[in-house]
Amino acid sequence: MKKRPDKTVKVAELKARLSEYLRAARQGHPVTVCDRDTPIARLVPYDAEAETLVIRKPIRRLRDVALPAPLGRRIDSLAALLEERQPSR
């Protein structure tokens, strides 16, 4: 049987038509989810026989993780967010 290519969908379209894409995945048609043309997730049929999720113990406590040093300058968070959301990135 010839393998069908994944359907690619952007986040906004997935949100608008979620049931349709879940039906496609259930029927064996994988769906790749993209955020600004970057693949971020894949919807595939659930396989109860697949390997179960293994939960590991943490290797250290969160409070033991050192924070990075401050930048030493003021940051305009709104400007940084708008720059990050530019479509050319």
Z-matrix of the N, CA and C atoms (Angstrom, degrees):
N
C 1 1.443
C 2 1.516 1 109.43
N 3 1.329 2 118.08 1 132.08
C 4 1.454 3 123.23 2 -177.72
C 5 1.521 4 109.87 3 -74.78
N 6 1.367 5 116.17 4 133.26
C 7 1.450 6 120.22 5 -179.75
C 8 1.522 7 110.23 6 -76.50
N 9 1.334 8 116.52 7 131.54
C 10 1.453 9 121.30 8 178.23
C 11 1.520 10 109.36 9 -84.27
N 12 1.337 11 118.29 10 141.78
C 13 1.464 12 119.72 11 178.03
C 14 1.521 13 110.52 12 -68.44
N 15 1.337 14 115.32 13 153.55
C 16 1.460 15 120.33 14 177.35
C 17 1.522 16 110.05 15 -63.21
N 18 1.320 17 115.88 16 144.93
C 19 1.457 18 122.00 17 170.29
C 20 1.521 19 105.68 18 -81.82
N 21 1.327 20 118.11 19 135.90
C 22 1.455 21 122.09 20 178.83
C 23 1.517 22 108.69 21 -108.65
N 24 1.333 23 116.30 22 134.24
C 25 1.457 24 121.67 23 -176.67
C 26 1.527 25 109.60 24 -140.07
N 27 1.319 26 116.64 25 142.56
C 28 1.465 27 120.97 26 175.67
C 29 1.526 28 109.18 27 -84.05
N 30 1.327 29 115.59 28 157.94
C 31 1.461 30 121.77 29 -174.82
C 32 1.529 31 111.93 30 -55.03
N 33 1.326 32 117.71 31 -46.02
C 34 1.465 33 120.38 32 -177.46
C 35 1.530 34 111.32 33 -61.22
N 36 1.330 35 117.35 34 -41.41
C 37 1.460 36 120.53 35 179.12
C 38 1.533 37 110.45 36 -68.19
N 39 1.334 38 116.34 37 -38.79
C 40 1.463 39 119.86 38 177.92
C 41 1.526 40 110.37 39 -60.53
N 42 1.337 41 116.44 40 -44.19
C 43 1.457 42 120.32 41 179.22
C 44 1.523 43 111.25 42 -62.22
N 45 1.319 44 116.43 43 -39.32
C 46 1.465 45 120.56 44 -177.35
C 47 1.529 46 112.32 45 -72.51
N 48 1.340 47 117.35 46 -29.89
C 49 1.476 48 120.51 47 -174.19
C 50 1.533 49 111.25 48 -130.81
N 51 1.311 50 116.46 49 40.94
C 52 1.458 51 121.56 50 -174.68
C 53 1.523 52 112.85 51 -55.46
N 54 1.315 53 117.95 52 -46.49
C 55 1.470 54 120.35 53 -177.74
C 56 1.523 55 111.74 54 -58.29
N 57 1.313 56 117.09 55 -40.78
C 58 1.465 57 121.30 56 -180.00
C 59 1.531 58 111.02 57 -62.04
N 60 1.347 59 116.89 58 -43.88
C 61 1.462 60 119.94 59 -178.52
C 62 1.530 61 111.38 60 -72.49
N 63 1.323 62 117.58 61 -32.55
C 64 1.467 63 119.80 62 175.45
C 65 1.522 64 110.62 63 -66.55
N 66 1.334 65 117.16 64 -38.55
C 67 1.464 66 120.32 65 176.05
C 68 1.523 67 110.85 66 -61.98
N 69 1.333 68 116.21 67 -42.63
C 70 1.470 69 120.25 68 179.74
C 71 1.531 70 110.12 69 -61.90
N 72 1.335 71 117.01 70 -44.54
C 73 1.466 72 120.43 71 178.89
C 74 1.523 73 110.51 72 -62.76
N 75 1.324 74 117.09 73 -42.62
C 76 1.470 75 121.49 74 179.10
C 77 1.529 76 111.01 75 -59.70
N 78 1.330 77 117.00 76 -33.88
C 79 1.457 78 121.62 77 -179.25
C 80 1.529 79 112.47 78 -83.89
N 81 1.342 80 117.08 79 3.90
C 82 1.459 81 120.20 80 175.55
C 83 1.512 82 115.19 81 96.31
N 84 1.331 83 117.57 82 14.13
C 85 1.459 84 121.32 83 179.02
C 86 1.530 85 108.81 84 -107.02
N 87 1.340 86 118.34 85 99.88
C 88 1.465 87 120.36 86 -178.50
C 89 1.534 88 111.87 87 -58.91
N 90 1.324 89 115.82 88 147.24
C 91 1.461 90 122.47 89 178.80
C 92 1.521 91 107.76 90 -124.92
N 93 1.328 92 116.88 91 122.45
C 94 1.459 93 121.99 92 176.76
C 95 1.521 94 108.48 93 -94.64
N 96 1.340 95 116.37 94 127.78
C 97 1.459 96 122.25 95 -179.17
C 98 1.521 97 108.39 96 -99.00
N 99 1.352 98 116.00 97 129.88
C 100 1.460 99 121.43 98 -178.04
C 101 1.520 100 110.71 99 -118.46
N 102 1.323 101 115.02 100 142.36
C 103 1.460 102 122.69 101 172.00
C 104 1.515 103 106.25 102 -114.12
N 105 1.316 104 116.57 103 109.22
C 106 1.471 105 122.02 104 -176.70
C 107 1.520 106 111.22 105 53.29
N 108 1.299 107 117.25 106 51.15
C 109 1.468 108 125.17 107 177.62
C 110 1.524 109 114.54 108 68.60
N 111 1.329 110 117.98 109 8.41
C 112 1.458 111 122.05 110 176.42
C 113 1.519 112 108.65 111 -105.88
N 114 1.337 113 118.63 112 118.05
C 115 1.470 114 120.26 113 178.19
C 116 1.521 115 110.75 114 -61.40
N 117 1.340 116 115.94 115 130.24
C 118 1.465 117 119.71 116 -178.59
C 119 1.530 118 113.17 117 -124.37
N 120 1.334 119 117.11 118 -18.35
C 121 1.467 120 119.30 119 -178.71
C 122 1.519 121 109.29 120 -160.26
N 123 1.327 122 114.66 121 165.24
C 124 1.464 123 119.77 122 177.13
C 125 1.523 124 108.04 123 -138.28
N 126 1.329 125 115.56 124 131.74
C 127 1.461 126 121.48 125 173.59
C 128 1.515 127 107.41 126 -94.84
N 129 1.310 128 116.19 127 124.27
C 130 1.462 129 121.49 128 179.76
C 131 1.525 130 107.91 129 -133.68
N 132 1.316 131 117.69 130 160.39
C 133 1.465 132 119.21 131 178.24
C 134 1.527 133 111.08 132 -60.67
N 135 1.319 134 116.27 133 143.08
C 136 1.461 135 121.86 134 176.64
C 137 1.516 136 109.48 135 -70.76
N 138 1.316 137 116.06 136 134.63
C 139 1.459 138 121.22 137 179.32
C 140 1.525 139 108.10 138 -123.26
N 141 1.318 140 116.40 139 103.83
C 142 1.462 141 121.29 140 -178.37
C 143 1.530 142 111.71 141 -63.94
N 144 1.330 143 117.19 142 -22.16
C 145 1.458 144 121.23 143 -179.13
C 146 1.526 145 112.44 144 -83.69
N 147 1.328 146 116.90 145 -11.64
C 148 1.470 147 120.91 146 -176.32
C 149 1.528 148 110.28 147 -67.17
N 150 1.309 149 114.57 148 165.39
C 151 1.460 150 121.08 149 179.66
C 152 1.525 151 110.33 150 -59.08
N 153 1.309 152 116.38 151 137.81
C 154 1.455 153 120.13 152 -179.71
C 155 1.523 154 110.67 153 -78.17
N 156 1.311 155 115.61 154 159.75
C 157 1.455 156 122.37 155 178.98
C 158 1.522 157 109.52 156 -70.69
N 159 1.320 158 116.51 157 130.41
C 160 1.455 159 121.53 158 178.83
C 161 1.522 160 108.29 159 -101.64
N 162 1.317 161 117.03 160 123.83
C 163 1.459 162 121.54 161 178.55
C 164 1.522 163 107.74 162 -98.14
N 165 1.333 164 115.44 163 118.84
C 166 1.462 165 120.46 164 -178.48
C 167 1.522 166 110.70 165 -95.46
N 168 1.307 167 115.68 166 153.71
C 169 1.458 168 121.55 167 174.38
C 170 1.531 169 108.02 168 -74.79
N 171 1.342 170 117.89 169 144.23
C 172 1.470 171 119.53 170 177.98
C 173 1.525 172 110.41 171 -65.13
N 174 1.332 173 116.11 172 149.09
C 175 1.464 174 119.47 173 -179.66
C 176 1.530 175 111.42 174 -85.59
N 177 1.349 176 116.45 175 -18.00
C 178 1.461 177 120.18 176 173.24
C 179 1.523 178 108.75 177 -158.73
N 180 1.311 179 115.37 178 165.29
C 181 1.458 180 120.00 179 -179.55
C 182 1.527 181 109.88 180 -78.28
N 183 1.309 182 116.05 181 148.66
C 184 1.457 183 120.96 182 -178.92
C 185 1.525 184 111.51 183 -59.19
N 186 1.321 185 117.33 184 -37.81
C 187 1.467 186 119.15 185 -178.63
C 188 1.531 187 112.17 186 -68.32
N 189 1.323 188 117.95 187 -13.09
C 190 1.466 189 121.32 188 177.78
C 191 1.533 190 113.05 189 -88.08
N 192 1.335 191 117.04 190 -5.08
C 193 1.462 192 120.77 191 179.31
C 194 1.529 193 108.39 192 -84.07
N 195 1.324 194 116.74 193 124.41
C 196 1.460 195 121.42 194 -178.08
C 197 1.526 196 110.74 195 -72.61
N 198 1.325 197 115.76 196 137.49
C 199 1.452 198 120.90 197 176.43
C 200 1.525 199 109.81 198 -82.94
N 201 1.331 200 118.23 199 149.65
C 202 1.462 201 119.61 200 176.62
C 203 1.524 202 110.78 201 -67.96
N 204 1.315 203 116.31 202 155.88
C 205 1.465 204 121.44 203 179.20
C 206 1.526 205 109.49 204 -67.73
N 207 1.340 206 117.87 205 147.96
C 208 1.464 207 120.43 206 177.05
C 209 1.528 208 110.88 207 -60.30
N 210 1.334 209 116.80 208 152.34
C 211 1.457 210 121.30 209 -178.09
C 212 1.525 211 113.17 210 -69.96
N 213 1.321 212 117.26 211 -23.65
C 214 1.460 213 119.61 212 179.09
C 215 1.520 214 112.42 213 83.08
N 216 1.319 215 117.43 214 12.13
C 217 1.464 216 120.94 215 175.93
C 218 1.519 217 108.27 216 -147.20
N 219 1.330 218 115.00 217 157.23
C 220 1.463 219 119.39 218 -179.89
C 221 1.524 220 109.55 219 -76.66
N 222 1.303 221 115.63 220 142.18
C 223 1.453 222 122.08 221 179.89
C 224 1.533 223 108.48 222 -117.35
N 225 1.324 224 116.51 223 130.52
C 226 1.460 225 121.23 224 174.05
C 227 1.529 226 106.42 225 -87.90
N 228 1.326 227 116.26 226 100.59
C 229 1.462 228 120.22 227 -173.86
C 230 1.527 229 112.18 228 -64.09
N 231 1.330 230 117.99 229 -34.36
C 232 1.461 231 120.15 230 178.64
C 233 1.533 232 110.34 231 -65.77
N 234 1.331 233 117.29 232 -43.82
C 235 1.466 234 120.75 233 178.89
C 236 1.529 235 110.20 234 -63.19
N 237 1.331 236 117.23 235 -40.16
C 238 1.462 237 120.53 236 179.34
C 239 1.529 238 110.70 237 -65.24
N 240 1.330 239 117.23 238 -40.78
C 241 1.459 240 121.18 239 178.66
C 242 1.526 241 110.92 240 -64.72
N 243 1.319 242 116.96 241 -45.03
C 244 1.468 243 120.26 242 179.09
C 245 1.519 244 111.08 243 -63.81
N 246 1.312 245 117.60 244 -38.50
C 247 1.470 246 121.03 245 177.31
C 248 1.528 247 110.58 246 -64.22
N 249 1.311 248 117.51 247 -41.23
C 250 1.461 249 122.52 248 -179.97
C 251 1.531 250 110.92 249 -63.63
N 252 1.317 251 116.81 250 -33.55
C 253 1.462 252 121.14 251 -176.25
C 254 1.525 253 113.58 252 -86.89
N 255 1.308 254 118.35 253 4.30
C 256 1.455 255 120.86 254 177.74
C 257 1.526 256 109.20 255 -63.33
N 258 1.332 257 118.01 256 134.83
C 259 1.478 258 120.30 257 -177.19
C 260 1.520 259 114.38 258 -66.37
N 261 1.325 260 118.10 259 -18.22
C 262 1.465 261 120.63 260 -178.51
C 263 1.517 262 113.30 261 -77.69
N 264 1.321 263 117.50 262 -6.96
C 265 1.468 264 120.95 263 -177.93
C 266 1.493 265 110.88 264 -81.21
